[in-house]
Amino acid sequence: MKKEGIRGTTIEAICSEASVSKATFYKYYSNKQGLLEEILTVFSKIEIEWLKELFKGELSIEEKFELVIVRKHDSTEEFGAHFLSELMLSYPLLQPFINRMQLDGLQTFKIILQNERQKGNIDEEISIDLTLQIFNDLTQLFFSQKYIDLEPCLQKRAQLMTQNLLFGLLPRKK
């Protein structure tokens, strides 16, 4: 799917790549959307656990944010620009599912940011709820033509947007 995109990848191609029969595929998934939901669920759980572990560590907040940016870049590259763009723009039936996953991720990140604020690592004047709403809105804007025109490279666009938002959270030196 990374290479051919979602629409360009047939159930037959998936079965061939996984060395399973179509009957086996349909035993577990009713269609390609079911497989996509499973892939995204597993990916989301892995990312949330990684994020929790990262913020338990002893690194500085700046180092943690840098690692989040690198991880976002790497995961964007792993899935591929074509796959992600198609997923966000061409699969409206998946949008409620994706929105629930994003909400779960944002709730986890909210708890992390609140903990970091208690440690003095997040500026007291920054609204965490507003920041999370911005994250959510940026996800939608990320695939808009206006942002694609400004930065066509998906990975670079993800890195720049995340970097701008995350480092705006840091306490300002007085």
N, CA, C and O atoms as a DFTB+ gen file, in Angstrom:
696 C
 N C O
     1  1       0.818      -1.198       0.000
     2  2       0.000       0.000       0.000
     3  2       0.861       1.261       0.000
     4  3       0.469       2.300      -0.531
     5  1       2.038       1.147       0.605
     6  2       2.933       2.305       0.625
     7  2       3.309       2.699      -0.797
     8  3       3.334       3.882      -1.137
     9  1       3.595       1.715      -1.612
    10  2       4.051       1.970      -2.979
    11  2       2.891       2.283      -3.924
    12  3       2.951       3.248      -4.687
    13  1       1.847       1.474      -3.874
    14  2       0.743       1.586      -4.830
    15  2      -0.423       2.429      -4.324
    16  3      -1.313       2.777      -5.099
    17  1      -0.428       2.758      -3.043
    18  2      -1.560       3.465      -2.467
    19  2      -2.656       2.478      -2.081
    20  3      -2.583       1.290      -2.393
    21  1      -3.642       2.981      -1.415
    22  2      -4.722       2.123      -0.926
    23  2      -5.562       1.605      -2.081
    24  3      -5.805       0.403      -2.194
    25  1      -5.999       2.510      -2.929
    26  2      -6.863       2.108      -4.049
    27  2      -6.117       1.220      -5.042
    28  3      -6.716       0.336      -5.655
    29  1      -4.821       1.450      -5.202
    30  2      -4.032       0.682      -6.155
    31  2      -3.622      -0.691      -5.648
    32  3      -3.065      -1.490      -6.401
    33  1      -3.889      -0.969      -4.395
    34  2      -3.533      -2.257      -3.809
    35  2      -4.782      -3.127      -3.715
    36  3      -5.751      -2.760      -3.051
    37  1      -4.757      -4.256      -4.366
    38  2      -5.906      -5.162      -4.351
    39  2      -5.808      -6.127      -3.165
    40  3      -4.743      -6.305      -2.574
    41  1      -6.928      -6.732      -2.840
    42  2      -6.947      -7.773      -1.808
    43  2      -6.019      -8.911      -2.243
    44  3      -5.319      -9.501      -1.420
    45  1      -6.023      -9.206      -3.525
    46  2      -5.150     -10.251      -4.044
    47  2      -3.680      -9.924      -3.777
    48  3      -2.912     -10.797      -3.371
    49  1      -3.296      -8.689      -4.001
    50  2      -1.904      -8.275      -3.770
    51  2      -1.557      -8.357      -2.281
    52  3      -0.455      -8.770      -1.919
    53  1      -2.489      -7.969      -1.433
    54  2      -2.266      -8.059       0.015
    55  2      -2.059      -9.512       0.415
    56  3      -1.128      -9.835       1.152
    57  1      -2.930     -10.382      -0.075
    58  2      -2.832     -11.812       0.247
    59  2      -1.534     -12.410      -0.276
    60  3      -0.897     -13.214       0.405
    61  1      -1.152     -12.024      -1.463
    62  2       0.086     -12.531      -2.041
    63  2       1.288     -12.091      -1.206
    64  3       2.165     -12.900      -0.905
    65  1       1.328     -10.819      -0.834
    66  2       2.439     -10.289      -0.031
    67  2       2.505     -10.953       1.348
    68  3       3.588     -11.199       1.879
    69  1       1.335     -11.237       1.915
    70  2       1.275     -11.849       3.253
    71  2       1.333     -13.380       3.194
    72  3       1.368     -14.039       4.234
    73  1       1.342     -13.935       2.006
    74  2       1.350     -15.396       1.810
    75  2       0.164     -16.075       2.501
    76  3       0.313     -17.090       3.183
    77  1      -1.016     -15.482       2.302
    78  2      -2.250     -16.080       2.819
    79  2      -3.281     -16.118       1.695
    80  3      -3.179     -15.388       0.710
    81  1      -4.249     -16.965       1.864
    82  2      -5.310     -17.058       0.857
    83  2      -6.330     -15.936       1.077
    84  3      -6.374     -15.308       2.134
    85  1      -7.148     -15.706       0.044
    86  2      -8.214     -14.718       0.192
    87  2      -9.200     -15.163       1.270
    88  3      -9.757     -14.333       1.988
    89  1      -9.412     -16.464       1.379
    90  2     -10.326     -16.985       2.410
    91  2      -9.803     -16.629       3.803
    92  3     -10.573     -16.245       4.683
    93  1      -8.506     -16.759       3.990
    94  2      -7.916     -16.399       5.280
    95  2      -8.076     -14.899       5.531
    96  3      -8.417     -14.489       6.640
    97  1      -7.834     -14.086       4.511
    98  2      -8.007     -12.638       4.651
    99  2      -9.430     -12.334       5.116
   100  3      -9.636     -11.608       6.088
   101  1     -10.407     -12.902       4.407
   102  2     -11.814     -12.595       4.713
   103  2     -12.280     -13.231       6.025
   104  3     -13.326     -12.854       6.554
   105  1     -11.534     -14.169       6.544
   106  2     -11.839     -14.722       7.868
   107  2     -11.616     -13.648       8.941
   108  3     -12.326     -13.610       9.946
   109  1     -10.630     -12.780       8.717
   110  2     -10.267     -11.759       9.702
   111  2     -10.793     -10.367       9.372
   112  3     -11.045      -9.567      10.272
   113  1     -10.959     -10.080       8.094
   114  2     -11.370      -8.735       7.676
   115  2     -12.481      -8.846       6.639
   116  3     -12.440      -9.698       5.751
   117  1     -13.467      -7.975       6.765
   118  2     -14.553      -8.012       5.791
   119  2     -14.174      -7.294       4.503
   120  3     -14.750      -7.547       3.444
   121  1     -13.197      -6.395       4.605
   122  2     -12.755      -5.650       3.426
   123  2     -11.435      -4.937       3.741
   124  3     -10.873      -5.100       4.824
   125  1     -10.958      -4.158       2.795
   126  2      -9.699      -3.440       2.971
   127  2      -9.781      -2.442       4.126
   128  3      -8.799      -2.212       4.832
   129  1     -10.959      -1.857       4.307
   130  2     -11.136      -0.894       5.396
   131  2     -10.886      -1.554       6.754
   132  3     -10.272      -0.949       7.633
   133  1     -11.354      -2.778       6.926
   134  2     -11.112      -3.501       8.175
   135  2      -9.632      -3.706       8.438
   136  3      -9.167      -3.573       9.570
   137  1      -8.891      -4.032       7.381
   138  2      -7.446      -4.187       7.504
   139  2      -6.800      -2.854       7.871
   140  3      -5.934      -2.803       8.744
   141  1      -7.217      -1.782       7.212
   142  2      -6.669      -0.457       7.511
   143  2      -6.930      -0.070       8.964
   144  3      -6.052       0.480       9.631
   145  1      -8.131      -0.355       9.452
   146  2      -8.453      -0.049      10.846
   147  2      -7.531      -0.818      11.795
   148  3      -7.075      -0.277      12.803
   149  1      -7.263      -2.075      11.466
   150  2      -6.369      -2.887      12.291
   151  2      -4.944      -2.327      12.279
   152  3      -4.303      -2.215      13.324
   153  1      -4.464      -1.983      11.101
   154  2      -3.118      -1.407      10.969
   155  2      -3.022      -0.122      11.786
   156  3      -2.069       0.074      12.540
   157  1      -4.008       0.744      11.633
   158  2      -3.986       2.030      12.332
   159  2      -4.133       1.860      13.844
   160  3      -3.529       2.607      14.613
   161  1      -4.926       0.890      14.271
   162  2      -5.093       0.628      15.702
   163  2      -3.781       0.177      16.328
   164  3      -3.372       0.685      17.372
   165  1      -3.133      -0.772      15.686
   166  2      -1.856      -1.278      16.202
   167  2      -0.820      -0.154      16.213
   168  3      -0.105       0.026      17.198
   169  1      -0.742       0.597      15.120
   170  2       0.206       1.699      15.034
   171  2      -0.055       2.726      16.140
   172  3       0.877       3.182      16.802
   173  1      -1.321       3.084      16.334
   174  2      -1.681       4.077      17.346
   175  2      -1.289       3.616      18.752
   176  3      -0.753       4.396      19.539
   177  1      -1.558       2.357      19.060
   178  2      -1.198       1.826      20.381
   179  2       0.310       1.858      20.596
   180  3       0.777       2.217      21.677
   181  1       1.061       1.491      19.585
   182  2       2.521       1.514      19.680
   183  2       3.021       2.944      19.906
   184  3       3.893       3.180      20.743
   185  1       2.465       3.886      19.159
   186  2       2.895       5.289      19.282
   187  2       2.553       5.868      20.646
   188  3       3.363       6.586      21.233
   189  1       1.367       5.567      21.157
   190  2       0.962       6.080      22.466
   191  2       1.863       5.512      23.558
   192  3       2.277       6.242      24.459
   193  1       2.167       4.231      23.489
   194  2       3.057       3.628      24.491
   195  2       4.459       4.205      24.396
   196  3       5.102       4.450      25.416
   197  1       4.941       4.424      23.169
   198  2       6.256       5.029      22.981
   199  2       6.292       6.426      23.607
   200  3       7.250       6.783      24.291
   201  1       5.242       7.205      23.366
   202  2       5.155       8.569      23.899
   203  2       5.161       8.556      25.427
   204  3       5.866       9.345      26.056
   205  1       4.377       7.667      26.015
   206  2       4.343       7.563      27.483
   207  2       5.723       7.235      28.034
   208  3       6.171       7.849      29.002
   209  1       6.394       6.273      27.423
   210  2       7.727       5.879      27.892
   211  2       8.737       7.011      27.712
   212  3       9.574       7.248      28.584
   213  1       8.658       7.699      26.595
   214  2       9.575       8.804      26.347
   215  2       9.480       9.851      27.454
   216  3      10.498      10.321      27.962
   217  1       8.268      10.207      27.820
   218  2       8.098      11.280      28.798
   219  2       8.297      10.818      30.233
   220  3       8.286      11.643      31.147
   221  1       8.476       9.531      30.452
   222  2       8.887       9.038      31.766
   223  2      10.389       9.193      31.955
   224  3      10.890       9.196      33.080
   225  1      11.091       9.319      30.849
   226  2      12.556       9.353      30.870
   227  2      13.124      10.633      31.434
   228  3      12.397      11.565      31.780
   229  1      14.427      10.655      31.516
   230  2      15.162      11.752      32.142
   231  2      15.646      12.817      31.159
   232  3      16.328      13.757      31.568
   233  1      15.318      12.696      29.898
   234  2      15.748      13.688      28.921
   235  2      15.104      15.040      29.209
   236  3      14.073      15.115      29.877
   237  1      15.716      16.101      28.703
   238  2      15.108      17.430      28.838
   239  2      13.853      17.490      27.970
   240  3      13.674      16.667      27.073
   241  1      12.997      18.452      28.236
   242  2      11.769      18.605      27.444
   243  2      12.119      18.890      25.983
   244  3      11.434      18.418      25.075
   245  1      13.174      19.655      25.760
   246  2      13.604      19.949      24.397
   247  2      14.019      18.674      23.674
   248  3      13.661      18.467      22.514
   249  1      14.774      17.820      24.361
   250  2      15.209      16.551      23.754
   251  2      14.007      15.645      23.483
   252  3      13.958      14.962      22.460
   253  1      13.053      15.642      24.391
   254  2      11.849      14.829      24.190
   255  2      11.067      15.326      22.975
   256  3      10.619      14.524      22.156
   257  1      10.903      16.647      22.856
   258  2      10.192      17.205      21.708
   259  2      10.941      16.898      20.412
   260  3      10.323      16.586      19.394
   261  1      12.261      16.987      20.449
   262  2      13.047      16.643      19.253
   263  2      12.787      15.194      18.841
   264  3      12.625      14.903      17.656
   265  1      12.748      14.294      19.814
   266  2      12.484      12.887      19.506
   267  2      11.074      12.683      18.962
   268  3      10.862      11.834      18.095
   269  1      10.111      13.450      19.460
   270  2       8.744      13.380      18.931
   271  2       8.750      13.805      17.460
   272  3       8.097      13.176      16.627
   273  1       9.483      14.865      17.147
   274  2       9.556      15.352      15.765
   275  2      10.195      14.295      14.868
   276  3       9.693      14.021      13.778
   277  1      11.292      13.706      15.317
   278  2      11.970      12.670      14.536
   279  2      11.037      11.473      14.340
   280  3      10.946      10.921      13.243
   281  1      10.349      11.079      15.407
   282  2       9.439       9.928      15.329
   283  2       8.307      10.203      14.348
   284  3       7.931       9.331      13.565
   285  1       7.763      11.424      14.392
   286  2       6.685      11.782      13.468
   287  2       7.198      11.736      12.033
   288  3       6.515      11.238      11.138
   289  1       8.394      12.253      11.819
   290  2       9.002      12.221      10.485
   291  2       9.191      10.783      10.020
   292  3       8.841      10.434       8.893
   293  1       9.748       9.953      10.897
   294  2      10.018       8.563      10.535
   295  2       8.735       7.784      10.251
   296  3       8.681       6.993       9.309
   297  1       7.708       8.007      11.061
   298  2       6.464       7.268      10.840
   299  2       5.766       7.746       9.576
   300  3       5.133       6.954       8.878
   301  1       5.875       9.034       9.278
   302  2       5.314       9.558       8.035
   303  2       6.025       8.915       6.847
   304  3       5.396       8.534       5.860
   305  1       7.336       8.804       6.959
   306  2       8.125       8.170       5.897
   307  2       7.798       6.680       5.780
   308  3       7.715       6.138       4.677
   309  1       7.613       6.027       6.928
   310  2       7.306       4.592       6.953
   311  2       6.015       4.289       6.195
   312  3       5.964       3.356       5.394
   313  1       4.984       5.073       6.448
   314  2       3.709       4.839       5.768
   315  2       3.751       5.303       4.317
   316  3       3.133       4.683       3.452
   317  1       4.461       6.367       4.048
   318  2       4.560       6.892       2.692
   319  2       3.550       7.991       2.440
   320  3       2.413       7.936       2.910
   321  1       3.982       8.984       1.695
   322  2       3.162      10.164       1.420
   323  2       1.879       9.807       0.681
   324  3       0.801      10.303       1.009
   325  1       2.006       8.949      -0.310
   326  2       0.843       8.586      -1.120
   327  2      -0.224       7.908      -0.253
   328  3      -1.406       8.241      -0.331
   329  1       0.212       6.954       0.570
   330  2      -0.699       6.222       1.445
   331  2      -1.408       7.176       2.404
   332  3      -2.631       7.129       2.531
   333  1      -0.649       8.040       3.079
   334  2      -1.242       8.943       4.073
   335  2      -2.190       9.954       3.438
   336  3      -3.271      10.216       3.965
   337  1      -1.787      10.512       2.319
   338  2      -2.666      11.475       1.638
   339  2      -3.963      10.814       1.215
   340  3      -5.045      11.370       1.402
   341  1      -3.850       9.629       0.645
   342  2      -5.042       8.903       0.199
   343  2      -5.926       8.537       1.385
   344  3      -7.150       8.644       1.315
   345  1      -5.299       8.106       2.469
   346  2      -6.040       7.732       3.672
   347  2      -6.857       8.908       4.197
   348  3      -8.029       8.749       4.540
   349  1      -6.243      10.085       4.260
   350  2      -6.915      11.258       4.824
   351  2      -7.931      11.874       3.866
   352  3      -8.938      12.429       4.305
   353  1      -7.680      11.780       2.578
   354  2      -8.522      12.491       1.624
   355  2      -9.541      11.611       0.903
   356  3     -10.582      12.107       0.471
   357  1      -9.262      10.326       0.768
   358  2     -10.085       9.493      -0.112
   359  2     -10.893       8.429       0.612
   360  3     -11.623       7.676      -0.031
   361  1     -10.785       8.349       1.892
   362  2     -11.515       7.321       2.623
   363  2     -12.402       7.938       3.696
   364  3     -12.101       7.840       4.885
   365  1     -13.500       8.577       3.276
   366  2     -14.375       9.245       4.257
   367  2     -14.981       8.278       5.275
   368  3     -15.300       8.686       6.392
   369  1     -15.142       7.010       4.912
   370  2     -15.700       6.049       5.869
   371  2     -14.745       5.777       7.028
   372  3     -15.176       5.367       8.105
   373  1     -13.469       6.001       6.812
   374  2     -12.485       5.815       7.873
   375  2     -12.351       7.046       8.769
   376  3     -11.759       6.959       9.845
   377  1     -12.884       8.178       8.348
   378  2     -12.676       9.408       9.110
   379  2     -13.173       9.335      10.557
   380  3     -12.461       9.788      11.453
   381  1     -14.365       8.784      10.826
   382  2     -14.775       8.685      12.240
   383  2     -13.806       7.819      13.055
   384  3     -13.518       8.128      14.211
   385  1     -13.315       6.760      12.464
   386  2     -12.348       5.883      13.125
   387  2     -11.040       6.634      13.382
   388  3     -10.500       6.589      14.487
   389  1     -10.535       7.322      12.362
   390  2      -9.298       8.099      12.501
   391  2      -9.484       9.192      13.552
   392  3      -8.589       9.435      14.361
   393  1     -10.627       9.839      13.540
   394  2     -10.899      10.895      14.523
   395  2     -10.878      10.348      15.950
   396  3     -10.365      11.010      16.853
   397  1     -11.425       9.155      16.166
   398  2     -11.401       8.538      17.516
   399  2      -9.967       8.229      17.930
   400  3      -9.583       8.451      19.079
   401  1      -9.185       7.721      16.996
   402  2      -7.782       7.429      17.301
   403  2      -7.024       8.702      17.638
   404  3      -6.229       8.725      18.578
   405  1      -7.266       9.757      16.877
   406  2      -6.597      11.028      17.147
   407  2      -7.000      11.561      18.518
   408  3      -6.168      12.098      19.250
   409  1      -8.266      11.414      18.860
   410  2      -8.742      11.864      20.170
   411  2      -8.040      11.105      21.292
   412  3      -7.638      11.704      22.290
   413  1      -7.892       9.793      21.134
   414  2      -7.159       8.991      22.130
   415  2      -5.728       9.486      22.278
   416  3      -5.225       9.636      23.392
   417  1      -5.078       9.737      21.151
   418  2      -3.704      10.241      21.180
   419  2      -3.618      11.609      21.832
   420  3      -2.703      11.881      22.609
   421  1      -4.580      12.471      21.511
   422  2      -4.581      13.806      22.103
   423  2      -4.828      13.756      23.610
   424  3      -4.241      14.536      24.359
   425  1      -5.684      12.850      24.056
   426  2      -5.934      12.716      25.495
   427  2      -4.670      12.270      26.220
   428  3      -4.358      12.765      27.303
   429  1      -3.954      11.342      25.623
   430  2      -2.683      10.896      26.204
   431  2      -1.695      12.051      26.248
   432  3      -1.026      12.267      27.258
   433  1      -1.606      12.790      25.152
   434  2      -0.672      13.907      25.091
   435  2      -1.070      14.997      26.089
   436  3      -0.204      15.668      26.651
   437  1      -2.369      15.174      26.312
   438  2      -2.832      16.162      27.295
   439  2      -2.315      15.816      28.693
   440  3      -1.824      16.687      29.412
   441  1      -2.425      14.572      29.062
   442  2      -1.936      14.129      30.372
   443  2      -0.424      14.350      30.465
   444  3       0.080      14.808      31.491
   445  1       0.287      14.025      29.401
   446  2       1.737      14.220      29.372
   447  2       2.076      15.700      29.538
   448  3       2.945      16.055      30.335
   449  1       1.391      16.559      28.786
   450  2       1.664      18.000      28.877
   451  2       1.330      18.549      30.262
   452  3       2.052      19.400      30.781
   453  1       0.250      18.072      30.858
   454  2      -0.107      18.513      32.215
   455  2       0.985      18.105      33.211
   456  3       1.354      18.886      34.088
   457  1       1.494      16.889      33.071
   458  2       2.582      16.427      33.938
   459  2       3.836      17.272      33.732
   460  3       4.510      17.634      34.696
   461  1       4.145      17.581      32.487
   462  2       5.319      18.407      32.192
   463  2       5.137      19.826      32.733
   464  3       6.101      20.449      33.179
   465  1       3.924      20.328      32.696
   466  2       3.659      21.661      33.259
   467  2       3.916      21.650      34.761
   468  3       4.511      22.582      35.302
   469  1       3.465      20.591      35.434
   470  2       3.699      20.481      36.881
   471  2       5.187      20.461      37.209
   472  3       5.595      20.921      38.276
   473  1       5.997      19.934      36.300
   474  2       7.447      19.901      36.494
   475  2       8.099      21.237      36.127
   476  3       9.299      21.420      36.327
   477  1       7.299      22.172      35.588
   478  2       7.842      23.464      35.176
   479  2       8.398      23.482      33.767
   480  3       9.103      24.419      33.391
   481  1       8.090      22.457      32.980
   482  2       8.636      22.345      31.629
   483  2       7.740      22.926      30.541
   484  3       8.160      23.034      29.388
   485  1       6.530      23.296      30.887
   486  2       5.592      23.880      29.917
   487  2       5.175      25.245      30.456
   488  3       4.826      25.385      31.628
   489  1       5.216      26.228      29.597
   490  2       4.867      27.589      29.966
   491  2       3.477      27.624      30.609
   492  3       2.520      27.077      30.060
   493  1       3.374      28.265      31.769
   494  2       2.108      28.352      32.512
   495  2       1.032      29.118      31.740
   496  3      -0.161      28.882      31.930
   497  1       1.455      30.030      30.874
   498  2       0.490      30.870      30.153
   499  2      -0.109      30.184      28.933
   500  3      -1.076      30.681      28.355
   501  1       0.452      29.053      28.538
   502  2      -0.044      28.328      27.370
   503  2      -1.242      27.472      27.774
   504  3      -1.178      26.725      28.750
   505  1      -2.319      27.584      27.027
   506  2      -3.497      26.745      27.268
   507  2      -3.266      25.380      26.618
   508  3      -3.126      25.274      25.399
   509  1      -3.229      24.356      27.440
   510  2      -3.016      23.007      26.912
   511  2      -4.180      22.584      26.029
   512  3      -3.970      21.986      24.974
   513  1      -5.405      22.887      26.447
   514  2      -6.567      22.514      25.632
   515  2      -6.541      23.211      24.270
   516  3      -6.844      22.596      23.248
   517  1      -6.177      24.497      24.260
   518  2      -6.079      25.213      22.992
   519  2      -4.966      24.613      22.132
   520  3      -5.130      24.456      20.922
   521  1      -3.847      24.281      22.749
   522  2      -2.732      23.672      22.026
   523  2      -3.163      22.352      21.394
   524  3      -2.825      22.074      20.244
   525  1      -3.904      21.543      22.139
   526  2      -4.365      20.265      21.596
   527  2      -5.359      20.468      20.451
   528  3      -5.364      19.708      19.482
   529  1      -6.198      21.496      20.569
   530  2      -7.124      21.795      19.473
   531  2      -6.348      22.215      18.228
   532  3      -6.708      21.857      17.106
   533  1      -5.287      22.972      18.442
   534  2      -4.441      23.377      17.321
   535  2      -3.810      22.138      16.673
   536  3      -3.779      22.023      15.448
   537  1      -3.307      21.208      17.505
   538  2      -2.770      19.954      16.970
   539  2      -3.813      19.263      16.091
   540  3      -3.518      18.831      14.977
   541  1      -5.019      19.171      16.606
   542  2      -6.096      18.509      15.877
   543  2      -6.388      19.232      14.565
   544  3      -6.522      18.599      13.517
   545  1      -6.484      20.557      14.627
   546  2      -6.756      21.339      13.420
   547  2      -5.611      21.223      12.408
   548  3      -5.838      21.154      11.200
   549  1      -4.379      21.205      12.925
   550  2      -3.228      21.084      12.031
   551  2      -3.235      19.764      11.274
   552  3      -2.806      19.690      10.123
   553  1      -3.721      18.737      11.928
   554  2      -3.802      17.438      11.254
   555  2      -4.698      17.545      10.028
   556  3      -4.393      16.983       8.976
   557  1      -5.802      18.267      10.168
   558  2      -6.705      18.449       9.025
   559  2      -6.068      19.353       7.969
   560  3      -6.159      19.081       6.772
   561  1      -5.422      20.430       8.425
   562  2      -4.802      21.368       7.502
   563  2      -3.607      20.762       6.767
   564  3      -3.285      21.147       5.643
   565  1      -2.977      19.825       7.416
   566  2      -1.767      19.198       6.899
   567  2      -1.935      18.709       5.462
   568  3      -0.999      18.763       4.665
   569  1      -3.127      18.234       5.144
   570  2      -3.382      17.677       3.819
   571  2      -4.114      18.652       2.899
   572  3      -4.531      18.277       1.802
   573  1      -4.274      19.907       3.344
   574  2      -4.944      20.888       2.487
   575  2      -3.991      21.346       1.386
   576  3      -2.773      21.342       1.562
   577  1      -4.548      21.729       0.280
   578  2      -3.727      22.133      -0.871
   579  2      -2.845      23.323      -0.538
   580  3      -1.718      23.414      -1.026
   581  1      -3.341      24.236       0.285
   582  2      -2.569      25.418       0.660
   583  2      -1.252      25.014       1.334
   584  3      -0.201      25.569       1.014
   585  1      -1.300      24.067       2.250
   586  2      -0.099      23.616       2.950
   587  2       0.785      22.770       2.043
   588  3       2.011      22.824       2.141
   589  1       0.174      22.000       1.172
   590  2       0.943      21.206       0.209
   591  2       1.711      22.136      -0.731
   592  3       2.861      21.861      -1.073
   593  1       1.078      23.236      -1.149
   594  2       1.752      24.205      -2.017
   595  2       2.925      24.866      -1.298
   596  3       3.962      25.120      -1.912
   597  1       2.771      25.146      -0.004
   598  2       3.842      25.784       0.763
   599  2       5.018      24.839       0.992
   600  3       6.175      25.261       0.970
   601  1       4.717      23.561       1.212
   602  2       5.781      22.565       1.415
   603  2       5.305      21.235       0.836
   604  3       4.596      20.487       1.508
   605  1       5.686      20.936      -0.401
   606  2       5.205      19.720      -1.061
   607  2       5.670      18.415      -0.415
   608  3       4.966      17.408      -0.489
   609  1       6.839      18.419       0.215
   610  2       7.373      17.191       0.815
   611  2       6.631      16.889       2.117
   612  3       6.703      17.653       3.079
   613  1       5.929      15.781       2.130
   614  2       5.108      15.399       3.287
   615  2       5.932      15.333       4.574
   616  3       5.515      15.856       5.608
   617  1       7.092      14.696       4.510
   618  2       7.916      14.531       5.709
   619  2       8.411      15.886       6.218
   620  3       8.391      16.140       7.422
   621  1       8.848      16.740       5.324
   622  2       9.343      18.070       5.716
   623  2       8.201      18.903       6.289
   624  3       8.390      19.623       7.270
   625  1       7.017      18.810       5.683
   626  2       5.846      19.545       6.166
   627  2       5.499      19.096       7.581
   628  3       5.206      19.924       8.443
   629  1       5.531      17.789       7.820
   630  2       5.242      17.266       9.157
   631  2       6.263      17.770      10.159
   632  3       5.909      18.181      11.264
   633  1       7.524      17.740       9.774
   634  2       8.586      18.179      10.676
   635  2       8.440      19.662      11.014
   636  3       8.519      20.039      12.183
   637  1       8.229      20.495      10.015
   638  2       8.124      21.933      10.243
   639  2       6.919      22.294      11.104
   640  3       7.028      23.100      12.028
   641  1       5.780      21.699      10.801
   642  2       4.568      22.024      11.559
   643  2       4.699      21.575      13.015
   644  3       4.329      22.311      13.930
   645  1       5.220      20.382      13.225
   646  2       5.374      19.871      14.582
   647  2       6.400      20.698      15.351
   648  3       6.182      21.052      16.510
   649  1       7.502      20.997      14.705
   650  2       8.558      21.767      15.352
   651  2       8.048      23.150      15.770
   652  3       8.309      23.599      16.887
   653  1       7.332      23.813      14.886
   654  2       6.801      25.139      15.212
   655  2       5.851      25.096      16.397
   656  3       5.893      25.967      17.266
   657  1       5.007      24.096      16.432
   658  2       4.041      24.021      17.521
   659  2       4.692      23.596      18.830
   660  3       4.469      24.232      19.861
   661  1       5.482      22.548      18.811
   662  2       6.044      22.029      20.057
   663  2       6.990      23.011      20.738
   664  3       6.933      23.178      21.957
   665  1       7.846      23.654      19.977
   666  2       8.801      24.542      20.620
   667  2       8.159      25.861      21.048
   668  3       8.757      26.628      21.802
   669  1       6.961      26.121      20.576
   670  2       6.213      27.275      21.076
   671  2       5.666      27.031      22.482
   672  3       5.215      27.970      23.138
   673  1       5.700      25.803      22.941
   674  2       5.204      25.456      24.280
   675  2       6.225      25.708      25.392
   676  3       5.871      25.809      26.566
   677  1       7.477      25.805      25.006
   678  2       8.525      25.890      26.023
   679  2       8.460      27.207      26.791
   680  3       8.088      28.243      26.238
   681  1       8.823      27.156      28.067
   682  2       8.840      28.408      28.844
   683  2       9.791      29.406      28.210
   684  3      10.845      29.037      27.692
   685  1       9.413      30.650      28.257
   686  2      10.256      31.692      27.687
   687  2      11.264      32.149      28.728
   688  3      10.941      32.330      29.902
   689  1      12.479      32.328      28.270
   690  2      13.522      32.835      29.157
   691  2      13.240      34.289      29.446
   692  3      13.018      35.080      28.530
   693  1      13.247      34.647      30.724
   694  2      12.915      36.037      31.097
   695  2      14.152      36.867      31.218
   696  3      14.070      38.057      31.522
